[in-house]
Amino acid sequence: MYMTKMDDESDEQIPIPLGDTTQRRGYWGNYGFPIYSCRFSTDGKEIVAGGRKDLFVFDLGSMQRVLSISAHSDDINSCCWADTRSGNVLVSASDDTTLKVWDRRSLGKSNKPSGVLIGHTEGLTHVGPKGDGRYVISNGKDQVLRLWDLRKMRTHNEWNGGNPYGHEMFDYRDGRYPKPNFKKHPLDTSVMSYKGHAVLRTLIRCHFSPAETTGSSYIYSGSYDGKIHIWSLDGRVVQVLDRSKTLPISFHPSESDVGTRSSDRMAHVVRDVSWHSQEPILMSCAWDGEYEYAGSVARHEWKGYGRNALTIEDVVERDELNTAHAAQMALPGGLLSELRRHS
């Protein structure tokens, strides 16, 4: 992994050595493994990175690796800091279908996770934190985006390490997902699920909307269908932005000729989207063309509702009330009591 400065004209690239220098050179580079995901800590002093089964933390002050965990049984496609304040809690998302939560304060010699988030039936492509140390979201190759409460983790011992609920020969890069073998994972602890997008061909990302302007009240994701999908926290589809309707990013409204819309050329796969922290603007990056030989960036406007949406706490409370109401209705005389109450 390499780091470079953006505030000067230097083209120097600073190597970030995450591997064991005693390890022999391998196919993937100096230390024999790839890195699929990395993120800076909020204070910019550390980097968390995930690769082939291993999770790392690198201190930029001492330029040393300070944590190395054999975390998963398959590739780690994404990792993040769960809390933006302390930097103690890490979350990793893997092709083994799980998210694992790691508290650096309680890691011992065994390097076991604090807990496991189980619910996806295929590999994970991304994990996105709310930043409060409590909630994260994940995109899965089972075509479901899930919202998680870290307080509802399963224990490490509840995860048997296998995946009998997915498709054994499924490859998301083919661009097709077969009918699920199971409607739901029996150990699912996710708070909410979101559907309608397509997590195929590439590791498609998902995020919370900005806290400053929307109160993190929305969730959004790219998609194989060339669209940007935006949901409210209660699962309703709020807006779907079609990238094929996007004008070239260089277009100015005063121009008489609108030119060729971005997808009049070819189909897109929207890999990632970024929502401006202060303005109602989103930027998306996508693969263009049938064989994805080229990529492009597009700008989109958000015409939503600002902070006037449900919070996660609202969603959880509503679901608990609905569950309690359904249980009451199932009791003998429950329906009759309900009719009398409204009469």
N, C-alpha and C positions, 0 to 999 in steps of 0.2 A: 504494500500500500504506500502511496506517495502523497505528499502535501506540498502545496505551492502558495506563495503570497499573491494577493490580488491588488495590493496598494502601491506597488512599484513596478518598474519595467524589467525586473529580474525574471529570468526564465528558469531559475533554480528549482529543482524538485527535491524535496526532503524525504528520504525513505523512512517509513515507519516499520521497523522490524518486529513482527508479531510472533514469528516462529522461533523454534529452538535452533540456535546457530550451530549446534552439534549435529543437527539432522542433515542428511545428505541431500544434495540437489535433486529435485524431482521434476516431473513433467510440467507442473504448474508454476515453476519458478524456483527461487533460491531455497525455499524451505518446504516445498513439496505439497502445498495446498492452496486452494483459491480463497478469496475473500468476497463474499456476496453482498455484504451490508456493513455500513459503518455510520456512526453519528457522533458529533461533538456533544460534550456536556454543555449545560446552559452557560457555565462560566468560561467555557473554551479551554479548560485545563486538561481535559481527558477525552479520549475517544473510545467508544465501545464498538466492537467489530465482531461479525460472525462469519464463519466459513464452513468448511466441511466438518460438521459435528462439533466444532469447538467455538467457545465464546471467549473473547479477550477484552481486557481494558488496558489502555496504554496511557501513561502519564507524560504529557508534553513538556512538563517542566524538567523532569529528570531524563526524558527520552528513554524510558524503560517500560517494559511490559510489567504491570503490577497485578494482573489477574489472568489466569488461564484455566478454563473449565472444559472438561470433556462433557458437553451439555446434552447432546442429542444422539440418536441412533441414525440420523440422516442429515442432509444438508440444512444449515441454518440460512434461510433466505432473507431474514430480516431480524433486526434487534433494535432496542431503544432503551432510553432512560424513562422509567415510569413517573418519577417525580422530578420536577424542574428545580427544586430547591436544594435538596441534599445530595442527590446523585447516588444514593445508596441502593436503590431498587432498580434492577435490570429485568427486561423481558426479552425472551428469544422466541422466534417462530420458525418452525422446522417442517421439512417434508415428512417427518414422522407423524404429522397431523396435530401436534400439540404446541401450546405455548407454555413456556416454563418461566417461573418468577424466581429471581435470585436476589436475596438480601445480603449485601456484602458484609453487614455487621454480624451475621450469624453463620457465615460460611466457615465450615471447619475443614479438617483434612479430607473428609468424605466428599466435599463439594456437591452435596445434594441440594436440590432446589427447595425453596420455601413452600412451593406448591406447583400444581400443574392445572392448566386450563384445558379441559377436554370438551369436545363438542363437534369439531370438524371431522369429516370422514375421509378427506383427502388432504394433501399437503398444503402448507400455508405459503402465501406469496408476500404478505406484508403484515406488520403490526404497527399501529399508530396510537400514540399515547394522548390522553387528554391533558396530561401534564400535572395532574393533582395527586399522583401516586395511588389512585383508586380505580380509575377506569381506563381501559384500552379497547381498541377495535382491531379486528383482523380480517383480511381477505383470504378466502380459501379456494382451492381448486375444485371443491364441491359446489362452487357457484353460489356460495353464501358468504355474506359479510356479517360478522357477529360482534356484539357489544358485550364486554366482560366487566364484572366487578371483582377486583382482586381479593376481596374479602370472602369470595365464594369459591376459592380454589379447592381442588381435590388434593389429597396428600400424594406424595411421591409414590407411596406403596400401592395406591389405587390405580396407577398406570402400569399396565402389564407389558408395555413395550411393543405390542402388536397392533395391527389394524385389520380386523376381520370385517369391517363395515364398509370399506371402500372397494373400488374396482382394481383388481390386482394388476391388470395390464394397461390401465388408463394412462395416457400421456397427454397432458394439457396442451402440449405444443402442436398437436394435430388439429386443434381448432374445433373439436367436438367433444361434448360430454354426454355419456350414456345415461339412461334413466338410473337414479340412485337405487342401490340395493336396499337401503333402509331409509325410512322417513326421518328418523332422528337417532342420534347417538344415545344409547341408554344412560351414559354418564354425563350428558350435556349439562353444563352449569352456566351457559351464557344467559345474559339478561334479555337480549333481544336479537332477532335475526333480520337481515335485510336482503331482498332478492330483486331480480330484474336485470342485473348487469351480467356480463359474461367474463369470467376470469379464465381466459384461454390465451395460448400462444406465447405470453410473456408474463413476468412477475408484476402484476398490476397492483398499484398502490391504493391505499385508502386513508382518509384523514378526517379529523374533527374540523369544523369551521372555526374561524378565529374567535378567541375569547373576547378580545377588545370590542369587536363590532357586532358579534352575533351571540355572545355568551356560550359559545361552543354548542349551540342548539341544533346543529345540523351535522350530518355525516355525508361525505362525498367520495366518489371513486371513479377511476377511469373504467374502460370496458372494451372488450374485443369487438363490440358492435359499432365502435366509432363514436360513442356518446359519453357524456359525463352525467352520472346519475347522482342526484342529491335527495336525501331523505331527511325527514324530521326524526327526532329520536324515538318516536312511537311507531316508526316503521312506514309511515306514509311517504309516498313519492311526492316530493315538493316540486322538483323541476328536473327535466332531462334536456341537456344541451346537446344539440346535434352538431358535431364538428363539421359535417358536410355543408352546413349553412354559414360557416365562418368565412369572412372575407380575408384576403391576404393581409398579413400583419403590417405590411407597409402601406396599406390603403388609407387615404385620408378622405373624410366625408365630403370635402369640397370638390373632389375629383368627379368628373362627369362619367368616366368609364369605371365601373366597379371591378372590372377584370374578371378573372376566373376564380370562382370560389374554390377553397382549398381542396375539397374532395371531388370536384368535377374531374380531377385527374385520376384518382384511384381511391380505393378503400383505405380506411385508417384503423389502427389499433391504438386506442388512447392508453398509454402506459402509466402516466402520472399527471396529477393536477395540483396546482398550488393556488391557494386563495389568499389574496392580498390582506395583510393584517389590518389595514385602515380603510381601504377603498373597496367598493363592490365590484371587484375585478378578479377573474380567475385566469390563470395561464395553464395551458395543457401542452404536453409533448406527446407526439405520436409517431408510429411507423407509418410511412406512406407507401402505397403500392402493393401489388399482389405478393411480392416476395420480400417486402420490407427492406429494400436496399437503401432507402432514404428516410429521413425524419424531418419533422417540422414542429414549430411552436406556434400556438394560436392564442388569441386573447378573447375572453368572453365576459359578458356583463351579467351580474347577479341581480335579478329583479325580485328579490325575496322580501322577507318580513322582519329583517333585523333581529332584535332580541325577542320579538313577540312569538315565542315558540315554547314548547314544553322543555323542562329541564330533565335530566336523567332521573332525579328524585321524583318528579311528577310521574314519569313513565312507570317507575317501580311501584309507586304507591297505587296508581291506577290498576296495574296488573294484580296487585295483592288484593285490592277491593273486588275486582272481577272474580278472582279465584274464590274468595270468601263468599261472594254472592252466589256463584255456581254451586258451591258446596251446600249452602243454605237451601237452594232450590231443589237439590237432590234429596233432601230429607223428606220424610212423610209429611204431607200437608204443606210443604214449602210453597208450592204454586198457589194454593188457596190463600195462604197468609199474604203472599205478595199481591194478589188481586184485591184482597180486603184493604190492604194498606193504601192502594191507589184509588179505591172506590170513594 
